[in-house]
């Protein structure tokens, strides 16, 4: 009997210890742009990691613009909530799958934005409240008949690029297309949520560019030695660029330095990070375009203008 009580006491103590270990909430810094795995992104000074295990009543709250890492082989940095609640107040970008395990719930606030480049996978007894914008490039799957929910007022700002698989249950309001009035349906789905065509045709232009271009395109800056901004004809000039891991194309213009001018000429051989101007003979402006992601995902660098000074005309020839 003593052995039984001792065993029970140890088990009870272990249970309390375990609950104390997992009972912890996290909050990202307010108005902060950072990385999920970076400790500096969090008020607590440490990241919750990519596999989050916290108390069932605890939360991970996104108050800034937080993104998970991309790796070298693609968008495969998955985020898994094993327990607790994920609350998106500002912006969360998951460069991979977002997995909500059983009883791990999520809410996206009215001004919140959730972008999932992979799939959104929700296990049994997962409740989602989507008052803000939810964009899933992959598929959305929810399991557990009558034991979970997805609540968002139609027409919801919820867009899914792949397939949607949820139980045929009234707890999944926007996916129950038979209950959505025609005036609140999206064209591509006839439901309260939209597909990729609906997303492309929505008023969320900036958000669409962000999603389709894989997080937006940073063009990187181009630079030149200040002493070479004004040169004599025939000079060679090296223009360096910041490498942002994109595909590059350089352009030149001898008429204007305005990036919106129609006289920019593509330099067919100039597709590297840097560019060298050989034997310049006329004042010319240059910029570099970076492409990263899908077609049309481009961004332009700053413009550099090289001024060519006229060659002085000799006044005369003098002999001794």
DRENDO-1510 file (C-alpha; in Angstrom, 1 decimal, always signed):
<recs>
REC; n; res; u; v; w
REC; 1; UNK; +0.0; +0.0; +0.0 .
REC; 2; UNK; +2.8; +2.4; +0.9 .
REC; 3; UNK; +4.4; +1.7; -2.5 .
REC; 4; UNK; +1.1; +2.6; -4.2 .
REC; 5; UNK; +0.8; +5.9; -2.4 .
REC; 6; UNK; +4.4; +6.7; -3.1 .
REC; 7; UNK; +3.9; +6.0; -6.8 .
REC; 8; UNK; +0.7; +8.1; -6.9 .
REC; 9; UNK; +2.5; +11.0; -5.2 .
REC; 10; UNK; +5.4; +10.9; -7.6 .
REC; 11; UNK; +2.9; +10.8; -10.5 .
REC; 12; UNK; +1.0; +13.7; -9.1 .
REC; 13; UNK; +4.2; +15.8; -8.6 .
REC; 14; UNK; +5.4; +15.0; -12.2 .
REC; 15; UNK; +2.0; +16.1; -13.5 .
REC; 16; UNK; +2.3; +19.4; -11.7 .
REC; 17; UNK; +5.9; +19.9; -12.8 .
REC; 18; UNK; +4.9; +19.1; -16.4 .
REC; 19; UNK; +2.1; +21.6; -16.4 .
REC; 20; UNK; +4.4; +24.3; -15.0 .
REC; 21; UNK; +6.9; +23.7; -17.7 .
REC; 22; UNK; +4.5; +23.9; -20.6 .
REC; 23; UNK; +2.4; +26.8; -19.2 .
REC; 24; UNK; +3.9; +29.7; -20.9 .
REC; 25; UNK; +2.7; +32.4; -23.3 .
REC; 26; UNK; +4.7; +34.3; -25.9 .
REC; 27; UNK; +4.2; +37.7; -27.5 .
REC; 28; UNK; +6.1; +39.1; -30.5 .
REC; 29; UNK; +7.3; +42.7; -30.1 .
REC; 30; UNK; +4.7; +45.3; -31.1 .
REC; 31; UNK; +5.3; +46.9; -34.6 .
REC; 32; UNK; +8.4; +44.8; -35.0 .
REC; 33; UNK; +9.5; +43.2; -38.3 .
REC; 34; UNK; +11.4; +40.0; -37.5 .
REC; 35; UNK; +11.9; +36.3; -37.8 .
REC; 36; UNK; +9.9; +33.7; -35.8 .
REC; 37; UNK; +13.1; +31.8; -34.8 .
REC; 38; UNK; +15.0; +34.9; -33.8 .
REC; 39; UNK; +14.9; +35.5; -30.0 .
REC; 40; UNK; +15.0; +39.2; -30.5 .
REC; 41; UNK; +11.5; +39.1; -32.1 .
REC; 42; UNK; +9.9; +38.1; -28.8 .
REC; 43; UNK; +9.1; +40.1; -25.7 .
REC; 44; UNK; +10.2; +37.2; -23.6 .
REC; 45; UNK; +13.7; +37.2; -25.2 .
REC; 46; UNK; +13.4; +33.7; -26.5 .
REC; 47; UNK; +11.5; +32.1; -29.5 .
REC; 48; UNK; +8.8; +29.5; -28.9 .
REC; 49; UNK; +10.4; +27.4; -31.6 .
REC; 50; UNK; +8.9; +25.9; -34.7 .
REC; 51; UNK; +7.2; +23.1; -32.7 .
REC; 52; UNK; +5.2; +24.9; -30.0 .
REC; 53; UNK; +4.1; +23.2; -26.8 .
REC; 54; UNK; +2.4; +25.5; -24.3 .
REC; 55; UNK; -0.5; +25.3; -21.8 .
REC; 56; UNK; -3.9; +24.8; -23.3 .
REC; 57; UNK; -5.0; +28.2; -22.1 .
REC; 58; UNK; -1.7; +30.0; -23.1 .
REC; 59; UNK; -1.1; +32.0; -26.2 .
REC; 60; UNK; +1.4; +32.9; -28.9 .
REC; 61; UNK; +0.4; +36.4; -29.9 .
REC; 62; UNK; +1.7; +38.1; -33.1 .
REC; 63; UNK; +1.8; +41.8; -32.5 .
REC; 64; UNK; +4.3; +42.7; -35.3 .
REC; 65; UNK; +5.3; +41.4; -38.7 .
REC; 66; UNK; +6.8; +38.0; -38.1 .
REC; 67; UNK; +7.9; +35.4; -40.6 .
REC; 68; UNK; +9.3; +31.9; -40.4 .
REC; 69; UNK; +12.6; +31.2; -42.2 .
REC; 70; UNK; +12.9; +29.9; -45.7 .
REC; 71; UNK; +15.5; +27.3; -46.3 .
REC; 72; UNK; +17.8; +26.7; -49.3 .
REC; 73; UNK; +15.5; +24.0; -50.9 .
REC; 74; UNK; +12.2; +25.9; -50.8 .
REC; 75; UNK; +9.4; +26.9; -48.6 .
REC; 76; UNK; +9.6; +24.0; -46.2 .
REC; 77; UNK; +10.0; +25.6; -42.8 .
REC; 78; UNK; +6.9; +24.3; -41.1 .
REC; 79; UNK; +5.3; +25.7; -38.0 .
REC; 80; UNK; +3.5; +23.4; -35.6 .
REC; 81; UNK; +1.2; +24.3; -32.7 .
REC; 82; UNK; +1.0; +21.2; -30.5 .
REC; 83; UNK; -1.2; +23.0; -27.9 .
REC; 84; UNK; -2.3; +26.4; -26.8 .
REC; 85; UNK; -3.7; +29.3; -28.9 .
REC; 86; UNK; -2.2; +31.2; -31.9 .
REC; 87; UNK; -3.4; +34.8; -32.0 .
REC; 88; UNK; -2.6; +36.9; -35.0 .
REC; 89; UNK; -3.1; +40.6; -34.2 .
REC; 90; UNK; -0.7; +41.9; -36.9 .
REC; 91; UNK; +1.0; +39.8; -39.6 .
REC; 92; UNK; +2.3; +36.2; -39.6 .
REC; 93; UNK; +3.9; +34.7; -42.6 .
REC; 94; UNK; +4.6; +30.9; -42.5 .
REC; 95; UNK; +7.0; +29.8; -45.2 .
REC; 96; UNK; +5.8; +26.2; -45.2 .
REC; 97; UNK; +2.9; +24.4; -43.6 .
REC; 98; UNK; +1.0; +25.6; -40.6 .
REC; 99; UNK; -0.1; +22.6; -38.5 .
REC; 100; UNK; -2.6; +22.9; -35.7 .
REC; 101; UNK; -2.6; +19.8; -33.6 .
REC; 102; UNK; -5.6; +18.6; -31.6 .
REC; 103; UNK; -7.0; +21.4; -29.3 .
REC; 104; UNK; -4.6; +24.0; -30.7 .
REC; 105; UNK; -6.8; +26.9; -31.7 .
REC; 106; UNK; -6.2; +30.0; -33.8 .
REC; 107; UNK; -7.7; +33.4; -34.2 .
REC; 108; UNK; -6.9; +36.2; -36.7 .
REC; 109; UNK; -8.0; +39.6; -35.5 .
REC; 110; UNK; -9.9; +42.1; -37.6 .
REC; 111; UNK; -6.7; +43.9; -38.7 .
REC; 112; UNK; -4.6; +40.7; -38.7 .
REC; 113; UNK; -3.0; +39.0; -41.7 .
REC; 114; UNK; -2.0; +35.3; -41.9 .
REC; 115; UNK; -0.2; +34.1; -45.0 .
REC; 116; UNK; +0.7; +30.4; -45.3 .
REC; 117; UNK; +2.8; +29.4; -48.3 .
REC; 118; UNK; +2.3; +25.7; -47.8 .
REC; 119; UNK; -0.8; +24.0; -46.4 .
REC; 120; UNK; -3.0; +24.8; -43.4 .
REC; 121; UNK; -3.5; +21.4; -41.6 .
REC; 122; UNK; -5.9; +21.3; -38.7 .
REC; 123; UNK; -6.4; +18.2; -36.6 .
REC; 124; UNK; -9.4; +17.2; -34.4 .
REC; 125; UNK; -11.0; +19.8; -32.1 .
REC; 126; UNK; -9.4; +22.8; -33.7 .
REC; 127; UNK; -11.4; +26.1; -33.6 .
REC; 128; UNK; -10.5; +28.9; -35.9 .
REC; 129; UNK; -11.9; +32.5; -35.8 .
REC; 130; UNK; -11.0; +34.4; -39.0 .
REC; 131; UNK; -12.0; +38.0; -38.6 .
REC; 132; UNK; -8.9; +39.2; -40.5 .
REC; 133; UNK; -7.2; +38.0; -43.8 .
REC; 134; UNK; -6.2; +34.4; -44.2 .
REC; 135; UNK; -4.4; +33.4; -47.4 .
REC; 136; UNK; -3.3; +29.8; -47.9 .
REC; 137; UNK; -1.3; +29.1; -51.1 .
REC; 138; UNK; -1.7; +25.4; -50.6 .
REC; 139; UNK; -4.6; +23.4; -49.4 .
REC; 140; UNK; -6.7; +23.7; -46.2 .
REC; 141; UNK; -7.7; +20.5; -44.3 .
REC; 142; UNK; -9.8; +20.2; -41.1 .
REC; 143; UNK; -10.6; +16.9; -39.5 .
REC; 144; UNK; -13.0; +15.8; -36.8 .
REC; 145; UNK; -16.7; +15.9; -37.5 .
REC; 146; UNK; -18.5; +18.1; -35.0 .
REC; 147; UNK; -15.4; +18.6; -32.9 .
REC; 148; UNK; -13.9; +21.8; -34.5 .
REC; 149; UNK; -15.0; +25.0; -36.2 .
REC; 150; UNK; -14.0; +27.7; -38.6 .
REC; 151; UNK; -16.0; +30.9; -38.1 .
REC; 152; UNK; -15.8; +33.9; -40.3 .
REC; 153; UNK; -18.5; +36.3; -41.6 .
REC; 154; UNK; -19.1; +35.8; -45.4 .
REC; 155; UNK; -17.8; +37.0; -47.7 .
REC; 156; UNK; -14.7; +36.2; -45.6 .
REC; 157; UNK; -11.2; +37.5; -46.5 .
REC; 158; UNK; -10.2; +33.8; -46.6 .
REC; 159; UNK; -8.5; +32.6; -49.9 .
REC; 160; UNK; -7.2; +29.1; -50.6 .
REC; 161; UNK; -5.1; +28.3; -53.6 .
REC; 162; UNK; -5.4; +24.5; -53.3 .
REC; 163; UNK; -8.2; +22.2; -52.2 .
REC; 164; UNK; -10.5; +22.6; -49.2 .
REC; 165; UNK; -11.4; +19.6; -47.1 .
REC; 166; UNK; -13.6; +20.2; -44.1 .
REC; 167; UNK; -16.3; +18.1; -42.4 .
REC; 168; UNK; -19.9; +18.6; -43.7 .
REC; 169; UNK; -20.9; +20.3; -40.5 .
REC; 170; UNK; -22.5; +23.7; -39.7 .
REC; 171; UNK; -19.5; +24.5; -37.5 .
REC; 172; UNK; -17.6; +25.4; -40.7 .
REC; 173; UNK; -19.9; +28.2; -41.8 .
REC; 174; UNK; -18.1; +29.8; -44.7 .
REC; 175; UNK; -17.4; +26.4; -46.3 .
REC; 176; UNK; -21.0; +25.3; -46.2 .
REC; 177; UNK; -21.8; +26.8; -49.6 .
REC; 178; UNK; -25.5; +25.9; -49.6 .
REC; 179; UNK; -26.1; +28.3; -46.7 .
REC; 180; UNK; -24.3; +31.3; -48.2 .
REC; 181; UNK; -26.6; +33.8; -49.9 .
REC; 182; UNK; -25.7; +34.6; -53.5 .
REC; 183; UNK; -24.8; +38.2; -52.6 .
REC; 184; UNK; -22.1; +36.9; -50.2 .
REC; 185; UNK; -20.6; +34.3; -52.4 .
REC; 186; UNK; -17.2; +34.5; -54.2 .
REC; 187; UNK; -17.3; +33.9; -58.0 .
REC; 188; UNK; -14.7; +31.1; -58.1 .
REC; 189; UNK; -16.2; +29.0; -55.3 .
REC; 190; UNK; -19.9; +30.0; -54.9 .
REC; 191; UNK; -19.1; +30.0; -51.2 .
REC; 192; UNK; -18.2; +32.4; -48.5 .
REC; 193; UNK; -14.4; +31.9; -49.0 .
REC; 194; UNK; -12.5; +32.6; -52.2 .
REC; 195; UNK; -10.1; +30.6; -54.4 .
REC; 196; UNK; -7.0; +31.9; -56.2 .
REC; 197; UNK; -8.9; +33.7; -59.0 .
REC; 198; UNK; -11.0; +35.4; -56.4 .
REC; 199; UNK; -7.9; +36.5; -54.6 .
REC; 200; UNK; -6.3; +37.8; -57.8 .
REC; 201; UNK; -9.5; +39.8; -58.6 .
REC; 202; UNK; -10.0; +41.1; -55.1 .
REC; 203; UNK; -9.1; +44.5; -53.8 .
REC; 204; UNK; -6.1; +43.1; -51.9 .
REC; 205; UNK; -3.6; +44.1; -54.6 .
REC; 206; UNK; -0.6; +44.6; -52.2 .
REC; 207; UNK; -1.4; +41.4; -50.4 .
REC; 208; UNK; -1.6; +39.4; -53.6 .
REC; 209; UNK; +1.8; +40.7; -54.8 .
REC; 210; UNK; +3.3; +39.8; -51.4 .
REC; 211; UNK; +1.9; +36.3; -51.6 .
REC; 212; UNK; +2.5; +35.5; -55.3 .
REC; 213; UNK; +6.1; +36.9; -55.2 .
REC; 214; UNK; +7.1; +34.9; -52.2 .
REC; 215; UNK; +7.3; +37.7; -49.6 .
REC; 216; UNK; +7.9; +40.6; -52.0 .
REC; 217; UNK; +11.0; +41.5; -53.9 .
REC; 218; UNK; +13.9; +43.5; -52.4 .
REC; 219; UNK; +15.7; +45.0; -55.4 .
REC; 220; UNK; +18.9; +45.8; -53.5 .
REC; 221; UNK; +20.8; +49.0; -54.1 .
REC; 222; UNK; +23.4; +49.8; -56.7 .
REC; 223; UNK; +26.5; +52.0; -56.0 .
REC; 224; UNK; +29.4; +53.6; -57.7 .
REC; 225; UNK; +32.5; +55.5; -56.5 .
REC; 226; UNK; +31.4; +59.1; -56.1 .
REC; 227; UNK; +34.5; +60.3; -58.0 .
REC; 228; UNK; +33.1; +58.5; -61.0 .
REC; 229; UNK; +29.8; +60.2; -61.2 .
REC; 230; UNK; +31.3; +62.8; -63.5 .
REC; 231; UNK; +34.0; +61.6; -65.9 .
REC; 232; UNK; +35.6; +62.2; -69.2 .
REC; 233; UNK; +34.6; +60.4; -72.3 .
REC; 234; UNK; +36.2; +56.9; -72.7 .
REC; 235; UNK; +36.2; +56.1; -69.0 .
REC; 236; UNK; +35.4; +52.6; -67.7 .
REC; 237; UNK; +33.1; +52.6; -64.6 .
REC; 238; UNK; +32.3; +49.7; -62.2 .
REC; 239; UNK; +28.8; +49.8; -60.7 .
REC; 240; UNK; +28.4; +47.4; -57.8 .
REC; 241; UNK; +25.1; +46.0; -56.6 .
REC; 242; UNK; +23.9; +44.4; -53.4 .
REC; 243; UNK; +23.2; +40.7; -54.0 .
REC; 244; UNK; +19.6; +39.8; -52.8 .
REC; 245; UNK; +19.6; +36.3; -54.3 .
REC; 246; UNK; +17.5; +37.2; -57.3 .
REC; 247; UNK; +17.7; +37.2; -61.1 .
REC; 248; UNK; +19.0; +40.5; -62.4 .
REC; 249; UNK; +18.7; +42.7; -65.5 .
REC; 250; UNK; +20.4; +46.0; -66.1 .
REC; 251; UNK; +19.0; +49.0; -68.0 .
REC; 252; UNK; +20.4; +52.2; -69.4 .
REC; 253; UNK; +18.9; +55.5; -70.5 .
REC; 254; UNK; +20.6; +58.4; -72.3 .
REC; 255; UNK; +17.5; +60.6; -72.2 .
REC; 256; UNK; +16.2; +60.6; -68.7 .
REC; 257; UNK; +16.9; +59.4; -65.2 .
REC; 258; UNK; +13.2; +59.0; -64.4 .
REC; 259; UNK; +12.5; +55.4; -63.6 .
REC; 260; UNK; +9.1; +55.8; -65.3 .
REC; 261; UNK; +10.5; +57.2; -68.5 .
REC; 262; UNK; +9.8; +55.1; -71.7 .
REC; 263; UNK; +13.4; +55.3; -73.1 .
REC; 264; UNK; +15.0; +52.7; -70.9 .
REC; 265; UNK; +17.0; +50.2; -72.9 .
REC; 266; UNK; +17.6; +46.6; -71.7 .
REC; 267; UNK; +21.3; +45.7; -71.8 .
REC; 268; UNK; +21.1; +42.1; -73.0 .
REC; 269; UNK; +24.5; +41.0; -71.7 .
REC; 270; UNK; +24.1; +42.6; -68.2 .
REC; 271; UNK; +22.5; +40.0; -66.0 .
REC; 272; UNK; +24.9; +39.9; -63.1 .
REC; 273; UNK; +24.9; +41.4; -59.6 .
REC; 274; UNK; +27.4; +44.0; -60.8 .
REC; 275; UNK; +27.9; +45.8; -64.1 .
REC; 276; UNK; +30.9; +47.5; -65.7 .
REC; 277; UNK; +30.4; +50.4; -68.2 .
REC; 278; UNK; +33.1; +50.3; -70.8 .
REC; 279; UNK; +34.3; +53.4; -72.7 .
REC; 280; UNK; +31.4; +55.6; -71.8 .
REC; 281; UNK; +30.9; +58.5; -74.2 .
REC; 282; UNK; +27.6; +60.1; -73.3 .
REC; 283; UNK; +25.8; +60.9; -70.1 .
REC; 284; UNK; +23.8; +57.8; -69.1 .
REC; 285; UNK; +21.6; +56.6; -66.3 .
REC; 286; UNK; +21.5; +53.0; -65.1 .
REC; 287; UNK; +19.3; +50.9; -62.8 .
REC; 288; UNK; +19.1; +47.2; -62.0 .
REC; 289; UNK; +15.8; +45.1; -62.0 .
REC; 290; UNK; +15.6; +42.1; -59.6 .
REC; 291; UNK; +13.2; +39.2; -60.2 .
REC; 292; UNK; +12.4; +36.8; -57.5 .
REC; 293; UNK; +9.3; +34.5; -57.4 .
REC; 294; UNK; +6.7; +34.2; -60.1 .
REC; 295; UNK; +6.3; +36.0; -63.4 .
REC; 296; UNK; +5.9; +39.8; -62.9 .
REC; 297; UNK; +7.6; +39.7; -59.4 .
REC; 298; UNK; +10.2; +42.3; -60.1 .
REC; 299; UNK; +11.5; +45.4; -58.4 .
REC; 300; UNK; +13.7; +48.2; -59.5 .
REC; 301; UNK; +16.8; +49.5; -57.7 .
REC; 302; UNK; +17.8; +53.1; -57.3 .
REC; 303; UNK; +19.0; +55.0; -60.4 .
REC; 304; UNK; +22.6; +56.1; -60.9 .
REC; 305; UNK; +23.5; +58.7; -63.5 .
REC; 306; UNK; +27.1; +59.0; -64.9 .
REC; 307; UNK; +27.7; +62.5; -66.4 .
REC; 308; UNK; +30.2; +62.6; -69.2 .
REC; 309; UNK; +32.1; +65.9; -69.4 .
REC; 310; UNK; +32.9; +67.3; -72.8 .
REC; 311; UNK; +36.5; +66.8; -73.9 .
REC; 312; UNK; +38.3; +70.2; -73.8 .
REC; 313; UNK; +39.2; +71.6; -77.3 .
REC; 314; UNK; +42.9; +72.6; -77.6 .
REC; 315; UNK; +43.4; +76.3; -78.1 .
REC; 316; UNK; +46.6; +75.9; -80.1 .
REC; 317; UNK; +49.9; +74.1; -80.5 .
REC; 318; UNK; +53.0; +75.6; -79.0 .
REC; 319; UNK; +56.6; +74.8; -79.8 .
REC; 320; UNK; +59.7; +76.0; -78.0 .
</recs>
